[in-house]
Amino acid sequence: MRATRVNLLIALLACVLFGFSCFCISRMAQSSNQFTNCRNHFLEFKESMLRLKHKSERNRQELMKVLNRMKYDIRQRENLSVNLVGKKVNTLAKNETVSNTFEVLKFFFPHLRKVGRIYPDVIIGKEKIGVSFALGISTVQRGNPSYLKHMLTSLISRMTPSEEKDSVVIVSVADSNEDYLKSVVEIITKKFKKQLNSGSLEVISIPAFFYPDMSHAKQSTEDSQQLESWRIKQVLDFCFLMLYAQPKAMYYLQLQDDIIAKKMYLKKITDFVHNITSNDWFYIEFSNVGFIGKLFKSEDLTDFVRFLLLFYKDKPIDLLLEDIFRVKMCNPGETLEKCAERNKQIRIKYKPPLFQHVGIQSSLPVTEQYYKDIRY
């Protein structure tokens, strides 16, 4: 009996163990299936991420191509705009009309009467008009040093955006050397593209046919002949630049390609002009050096040019400026002392000067100059 019970217990235990083994095997099979499913899901997710990454990379590349194309198109339009402006005057048909600003030159130079029209070779510019100030700079090659870039940086960097909008800087290349002309254009198109595109900066080149025969200038030696020719050409260069600038602005400021300007110079000029109670002033001197920093009313420029062209062979331009003042402002029989005293209200000097001469290499070949304004 006892043996029977033991056998039954063993049989029951065997059944329990068999059932538990079956249960474990079943659970292990389910876990294996779940692991396999989980692994498959992970592989699918990884594959999806790889596809998304490749797609994102393709989208990025396509976006970069679009952006590069847009930049290229913008550059092309900018270059086209500049080229069209530069081409505008150079390709005028014979039956087209241009401003008669330069027609006054034909009265003084018979050789120009054979020319159908007189105009500058506009290399770059938007022909901006209707501004308050035109700043004129005549430039020629000076050997190795080139002060033009430094000078333009000084002028433009010290303007406010509103001042830049209400002015135009005109660089007149008065040199027949094509390499120098190209270098000026390269400097300005690279360094001052923003000002070119806004119209606040222009470059013109004086045509060679403008100049008369200077072989009959007063001379005694070869050096004096060179000096006389240089002085004559300088007066003519300024006259041409003045005539070009005259219709653009209310005031014309004469500068030079080897100067620097003080901070807020244009604001100081504007405030000073607006605070002058009388409008009878002849010109205002914002520098004591030569012809630098002289401010004129644009409406007076044609009269200045006429006088300068009458005597351009006789004196440098700064001395001619003194002469025209005496002729126009001193009364007959008036002593020089009285006339000079009255000059203070008509020919006005601003103190301290706003511009400093920094060039050493003169525009006269093989000549150095070291003068500076000690009051700057």
C-alpha positions as MATLAB code, in Angstrom:
seq = 'MRATRVNLLIALLACVLFGFSCFCISRMAQSSNQFTNCRNHFLEFKESMLRLKHKSERNRQELMKVLNRMKYDIRQRENLSVNLVGKKVNTLAKNETVSNTFEVLKFFFPHLRKVGRIYPDVIIGKEKIGVSFALGISTVQRGNPSYLKHMLTSLISRMTPSEEKDSVVIVSVADSNEDYLKSVVEIITKKFKKQLNSGSLEVISIPAFFYPDMSHAKQSTEDSQQLESWRIKQVLDFCFLMLYAQPKAMYYLQLQDDIIAKKMYLKKITDFVHNITSNDWFYIEFSNVGFIGKLFKSEDLTDFVRFLLLFYKDKPIDLLLEDIFRVKMCNPGETLEKCAERNKQIRIKYKPPLFQHVGIQSSLPVTEQYYKDIRY';
ca = [
       0.000    0.000    0.000;
       2.739    2.322    0.955;
       4.623    1.391   -2.203;
       1.553    2.218   -4.284;
       1.335    5.695   -2.772;
       5.003    6.335   -3.477;
       4.534    5.301   -7.079;
       1.529    7.571   -7.487;
       3.485   10.488   -6.003;
       6.371    9.863   -8.339;
       3.985    9.656  -11.289;
       2.319   12.936  -10.246;
       5.658   14.633   -9.861;
       6.706   13.358  -13.258;
       3.524   14.800  -14.792;
       4.108   18.136  -13.097;
       7.688   18.230  -14.287;
       6.619   17.310  -17.803;
       3.941   20.006  -17.811;
       6.384   22.611  -16.491;
       8.912   21.604  -19.121;
       6.293   22.030  -21.830;
       5.325   25.420  -20.432;
       8.949   26.567  -20.345;
       9.583   25.363  -23.856;
       6.448   27.215  -25.032;
       7.501   30.460  -23.299;
      10.974   30.208  -24.700;
       9.555   29.779  -28.185;
       7.322   32.848  -27.717;
      10.266   34.886  -26.369;
      12.368   33.850  -29.335;
       9.612   34.941  -31.703;
       9.275   38.267  -29.866;
      13.033   38.819  -30.015;
      13.022   38.016  -33.699;
      10.128   40.426  -34.247;
      11.857   43.108  -32.204;
      15.068   42.651  -34.157;
      13.145   42.872  -37.426;
      11.441   46.085  -36.281;
      14.788   47.560  -35.324;
      16.294   46.662  -38.683;
      13.313   48.228  -40.442;
      13.670   51.384  -38.345;
      17.399   51.565  -39.107;
      16.720   51.141  -42.795;
      14.080   53.895  -42.663;
      16.525   56.245  -40.925;
      19.177   55.546  -43.560;
      16.678   56.273  -46.328;
      15.664   59.494  -44.568;
      19.317   60.513  -44.139;
      20.060   59.915  -47.822;
      16.951   61.827  -48.786;
      17.932   64.722  -46.494;
      21.405   64.776  -48.012;
      19.937   64.890  -51.506;
      17.600   67.698  -50.420;
      20.520   69.596  -48.894;
      22.543   69.231  -52.067;
      19.613   70.349  -54.189;
      19.048   73.327  -51.850;
      22.723   74.304  -52.092;
      22.520   74.122  -55.878;
      19.477   76.408  -55.849;
      21.186   78.895  -53.490;
      24.374   78.914  -55.567;
      22.341   79.495  -58.682;
      20.515   82.381  -57.038;
      23.841   83.954  -55.974;
      25.181   83.552  -59.505;
      22.071   85.140  -61.009;
      22.325   88.069  -58.565;
      25.986   88.622  -59.482;
      25.136   88.456  -63.159;
      22.370   91.034  -62.753;
      24.701   93.323  -60.782;
      27.414   93.041  -63.428;
      24.871   93.562  -66.168;
      23.544   96.652  -64.420;
      27.041   98.128  -64.088;
      27.994   97.219  -67.644;
      24.807   98.693  -69.058;
      25.445  101.977  -67.264;
      29.052  102.026  -68.403;
      27.968  101.272  -71.929;
      25.149  103.798  -71.968;
      27.179  106.873  -72.875;
      29.823  105.096  -74.900;
      27.295  103.736  -77.391;
      25.132  106.783  -77.995;
      23.992  106.997  -81.573;
      24.890  110.117  -83.512;
      21.309  111.330  -83.551;
      20.900  110.980  -79.777;
      21.154  114.030  -77.549;
      23.179  114.426  -74.383;
      23.335  117.130  -71.758;
      24.591  120.443  -73.149;
      26.643  121.027  -69.978;
      29.847  120.724  -71.980;
      28.782  122.932  -74.873;
      30.455  125.903  -73.163;
      33.810  124.272  -73.965;
      33.333  124.836  -77.691;
      33.494  128.597  -77.179;
      37.039  128.306  -75.767;
      38.410  125.417  -77.831;
      37.912  125.589  -81.614;
      39.003  121.976  -82.060;
      35.914  120.865  -80.113;
      33.566  122.612  -82.530;
      34.175  119.757  -84.940;
      32.986  117.258  -82.343;
      29.309  116.385  -82.548;
      28.918  116.013  -78.807;
      31.193  116.281  -75.780;
      30.759  113.864  -72.899;
      32.896  111.914  -70.443;
      33.606  108.249  -70.947;
      31.428  106.903  -68.148;
      32.964  103.659  -66.966;
      30.757  103.010  -63.950;
      27.829  104.984  -62.586;
      24.103  105.355  -62.199;
      24.077  109.049  -63.208;
      22.635  110.046  -59.855;
      21.152  113.543  -59.634;
      19.102  115.630  -57.206;
      21.415  115.273  -54.199;
      22.818  117.895  -51.852;
      26.546  117.289  -52.361;
      28.738  116.213  -55.262;
      32.302  115.387  -54.210;
      34.739  115.649  -57.118;
      38.082  113.832  -57.196;
      40.440  114.021  -60.155;
      43.018  111.224  -60.217;
      46.118  110.460  -62.286;
      48.835  107.857  -62.044;
      51.504  108.710  -59.454;
      54.130  106.047  -60.066;
      54.153  103.235  -57.529;
      52.037  104.740  -54.723;
      48.295  104.842  -55.192;
      46.435  106.914  -52.628;
      43.000  106.593  -54.204;
      41.783  103.523  -52.279;
      42.844  105.017  -48.939;
      41.198  108.321  -49.774;
      37.886  106.762  -50.851;
      37.825  104.565  -47.751;
      38.314  107.657  -45.605;
      35.539  109.565  -47.361;
      32.919  106.828  -47.582;
      33.485  105.152  -44.208;
      32.917  108.501  -42.490;
      29.518  109.054  -44.089;
      26.278  107.996  -42.471;
      23.819  105.989  -44.637;
      21.610  109.061  -45.033;
      24.604  111.206  -46.044;
      25.680  108.592  -48.545;
      22.187  108.568  -50.005;
      22.164  112.369  -50.342;
      25.551  112.682  -52.069;
      27.562  111.382  -54.991;
      31.328  110.883  -55.111;
      32.737  111.331  -58.614;
      36.161  109.906  -59.457;
      37.453  111.427  -62.687;
      40.324  109.485  -64.261;
      42.357  112.168  -66.019;
      45.047  109.846  -67.325;
      45.461  108.383  -70.795;
      47.217  105.306  -69.411;
      44.738  102.454  -69.914;
      46.445  100.279  -67.317;
      45.861  102.928  -64.672;
      42.249  103.282  -65.747;
      41.790   99.523  -65.412;
      43.418   99.520  -61.975;
      41.080  102.287  -60.766;
      38.043  100.410  -62.045;
      39.252   97.184  -60.420;
      39.828   98.860  -57.043;
      36.431  100.520  -57.028;
      34.390   97.561  -58.302;
      35.911   95.268  -55.685;
      36.068   97.564  -52.670;
      33.068   99.839  -53.238;
      30.491   97.694  -55.035;
      27.706   98.742  -52.667;
      28.256  102.428  -53.420;
      28.401  101.743  -57.151;
      25.113   99.866  -57.081;
      23.406  102.574  -55.020;
      24.660  105.340  -57.313;
      26.645  107.090  -54.573;
      29.925  106.548  -56.414;
      30.736  107.128  -60.082;
      33.834  106.812  -62.230;
      34.341  108.830  -65.381;
      37.244  109.028  -67.784;
      38.032  112.281  -69.584;
      38.171  111.688  -73.358;
      41.520  112.390  -74.990;
      39.969  114.624  -77.652;
      39.027  117.168  -74.988;
      42.552  118.498  -74.491;
      43.886  121.226  -76.803;
      47.391  121.286  -78.231;
      49.671  122.270  -75.357;
      52.884  122.456  -77.344;
      52.669  126.265  -77.367;
      52.717  126.624  -73.587;
      55.130  129.176  -72.188;
      58.483  127.518  -71.694;
      62.176  128.166  -71.276;
      63.574  124.744  -70.472;
      62.376  121.164  -70.825;
      61.548  121.046  -67.112;
      59.567  124.275  -67.256;
      57.699  122.981  -70.305;
      56.716  119.874  -68.380;
      55.635  121.976  -65.405;
      53.567  124.325  -67.561;
      51.874  121.434  -69.374;
      51.098  119.794  -66.033;
      49.556  122.996  -64.630;
      47.516  123.592  -67.766;
      46.197  120.032  -67.810;
      45.333  120.211  -64.118;
      43.148  123.287  -64.661;
      41.418  121.610  -67.601;
      40.861  118.408  -65.608;
      39.120  120.344  -62.844;
      36.996  122.279  -65.347;
      35.756  119.095  -67.004;
      34.926  117.531  -63.628;
      33.070  120.637  -62.473;
      30.924  120.691  -65.606;
      30.051  117.023  -65.171;
      29.105  117.483  -61.506;
      27.221  120.771  -61.898;
      23.722  119.364  -62.681;
      23.922  116.630  -60.044;
      23.866  118.464  -56.715;
      23.187  121.703  -54.885;
      26.813  122.028  -53.747;
      30.120  120.906  -55.231;
      33.095  119.990  -53.010;
      36.508  119.834  -54.673;
      38.832  117.183  -53.260;
      42.011  115.382  -54.299;
      43.013  111.739  -54.598;
      45.661  111.895  -51.839;
      43.784  113.320  -48.851;
      41.982  112.004  -45.774;
      38.860  113.366  -44.092;
      37.949  113.932  -40.465;
      35.150  112.004  -38.809;
      31.680  113.472  -39.381;
      33.143  115.824  -41.993;
      29.990  115.909  -44.111;
      27.744  116.617  -41.127;
      30.028  119.480  -40.121;
      29.907  120.896  -43.647;
      26.115  120.559  -43.804;
      25.586  122.209  -40.431;
      28.010  125.018  -41.242;
      26.364  125.816  -44.594;
      22.866  125.758  -43.107;
      23.914  128.115  -40.305;
      25.237  130.802  -42.663;
      22.699  133.603  -42.516;
      23.416  135.035  -45.973;
      23.462  133.151  -49.260;
      25.869  135.635  -50.845;
      29.001  133.646  -50.045;
      31.370  133.000  -52.916;
      32.988  129.781  -51.749;
      33.870  128.125  -48.441;
      37.315  126.752  -47.619;
      37.352  123.541  -45.574;
      41.107  123.163  -46.145;
      43.964  125.652  -46.392;
      45.959  123.563  -48.897;
      45.743  124.458  -52.574;
      42.425  123.679  -54.235;
      41.472  121.002  -51.683;
      38.251  121.304  -49.690;
      36.719  124.206  -51.598;
      32.909  124.201  -51.540;
      30.959  125.943  -54.317;
      27.300  126.432  -55.048;
      26.675  124.335  -58.139;
      24.793  127.173  -59.796;
      28.057  129.168  -59.804;
      30.248  126.471  -61.334;
      29.668  127.464  -64.962;
      30.883  131.007  -64.227;
      33.934  129.622  -62.468;
      34.725  127.372  -65.417;
      34.382  130.221  -67.909;
      36.875  132.336  -65.994;
      39.306  129.435  -65.518;
      39.242  128.654  -69.238;
      40.069  132.261  -70.108;
      43.346  132.100  -68.159;
      44.102  128.376  -67.872;
      47.502  128.861  -69.534;
      48.632  131.586  -67.156;
      48.367  130.394  -63.549;
      47.698  127.343  -61.359;
      44.075  126.844  -60.437;
      44.361  127.967  -56.808;
      45.831  131.316  -57.919;
      43.141  131.692  -60.570;
      40.601  131.218  -57.811;
      42.096  134.259  -56.058;
      41.909  136.246  -59.300;
      38.276  135.474  -60.006;
      37.419  136.600  -56.508;
      39.158  139.939  -57.014;
      37.475  140.453  -60.384;
      33.976  139.607  -59.181;
      33.990  140.896  -55.637;
      36.320  143.896  -55.376;
      34.778  147.219  -56.362;
      36.572  149.566  -58.784;
      38.924  151.819  -56.855;
      38.571  149.760  -53.700;
      41.792  149.111  -51.850;
      42.942  145.545  -51.447;
      42.730  145.963  -47.660;
      39.057  146.887  -47.755;
      38.301  144.161  -50.266;
      40.108  141.607  -48.119;
      38.158  142.708  -45.063;
      34.905  142.278  -46.920;
      36.080  138.874  -48.111;
      35.532  137.430  -44.660;
      31.775  137.433  -45.189;
      31.972  136.201  -48.779;
      34.990  133.916  -48.986;
      34.572  131.969  -45.775;
      37.185  129.866  -44.007;
      36.103  126.994  -41.776;
      38.314  126.234  -38.785;
      39.853  123.799  -38.112;
      40.301  122.192  -41.548;
      38.359  119.000  -42.309;
      40.818  117.525  -44.823;
      44.506  116.712  -44.667;
      46.928  116.222  -47.534;
      48.838  112.935  -47.054;
      50.366  112.213  -50.458;
      54.111  112.423  -51.016;
      54.363  111.449  -54.683;
      53.074  114.409  -56.685;
      50.942  114.029  -59.790;
      53.775  115.929  -61.486;
      56.134  113.112  -62.575;
      59.293  112.519  -60.528;
      58.277  115.091  -57.929;
      57.758  114.669  -54.204;
      55.809  116.973  -51.905;
      55.684  116.947  -48.122;
      53.353  119.818  -47.261;
      50.618  119.265  -44.709;
      48.091  121.499  -43.038;
      49.458  122.138  -39.558;
      46.010  123.286  -38.379;
      44.343  119.948  -39.237;
];
